[in-house]
Amino acid sequence: MNNPSIQSQSAEFQQQYQDGPFPALIVNADKDLDLDGTVAWARENKEHLFKALSDSGTVLFRDFPLSSPEDFDAFIGAFGESGFTYKESLSNAVRVNLTERVFTANEAPPEVGIYLHHEMAQTPLFPSKLYFFCQIAADKRGQTPVCRSDVLLDRMKETMPEFVQNCRDKLVKYSLIMPASDDPESGQGRGWQSTLGVETRQEAEARLAKLGYSWAWLDDGSLRTTTPALPAIREATNGREAFFNQLIAAFLGWADVSHAGVHKIAFGDGTPIPADDMQRICDMAEDLIVDLPWQAGDVALVDNYQVMHGRRSFEGKRRVLAALIS
């Protein structure tokens, strides 16, 4: 890289794979580097950094002069990629926009953990990359767990080949209840009007029909939706197959809607996904997790096609911001 004071480093929290450390860690030791210099460095080294991202799936930037949402926005802008706005997304998380492309990662309370998932993989619309920025690190815990989904799928192919084949052949469906209004106490609390970008029930139904969803209105004004059959396996940026979906998060964390006659996760033919199989997958993924140990000013660039992420519960004040790339 152009600045010799900005170097790749190793750390105890990393895992080692054939294609290198996970995550890649890039540390700035140039005490005179300012924001403009950081942006210029990122722009000049874009190809090198994206190669590191392809190899590892996650790049953690540390000790750069970034302290505000505006600094974070400028850093993202250095890479010259199109944004994927929260408003345009079908994300079910409640978030708050701070700049046009920067928003809070999730407004769920500190005691609520968020399980591993690929961002918006439970929808037909999802980003290719994610940026996270730690403005304030929690007093205790609050790490962002990350997991290589290509490595997870390799293990599943060895131990659960029939399940993998079912995912490949049948695809998967998700059922979710969207509340009547935003519920910031829930990790999946975004209301149906905000999620779908509509005002009326008629507009909601038209948007869902266009997306291929089925739906039912519930007595409390909430909306139960079921996606079309979506892939659970896709090719990652590194050319390997990855377990790309939201099955773990849905299995462990979504509110159960089976009482209404719909399973929250199912294969594309409507067959419920066996809980025993999902628990085995969750256990394998847990063994592969790296908890990103946030320090204020850190930025993590995550390949959404290759790496799942989540959030550990925490104590104290924590402020982690996010941005999505198309």
Buried (B, 14 or more C-beta within 10 A) or exposed (E): BEBEBBEBEEEEBBBEBEBBBBBBBBBBEBEEBEBEBBBBBBEBBBEEBBEBBBBBBBBBBBBBBBEBBEBBBBBBBBBEBEBBBBEEBBBBBBBEEBBEBBBBBBBBEBEBBBBBBBBBBBBEEBBBBBBBBBBBBBEEBBBBBBBBBBBBBBBBBEEBEEBBEBBEEBBBBBBBBBBBEBBBEBBBBBBBBBBBEBEEBEEBBEBBEEBEBBBBBBEEEBBBBBBBBBEBBBEBBBEBBBBBBBBBBBBBBBEEBEEEEBBBBBBBEEEEBEEEBBEBBBEBBEEBBBBBBBEEBBBBBBBBBBBBBBBBBBEEEBBBBBBBBE
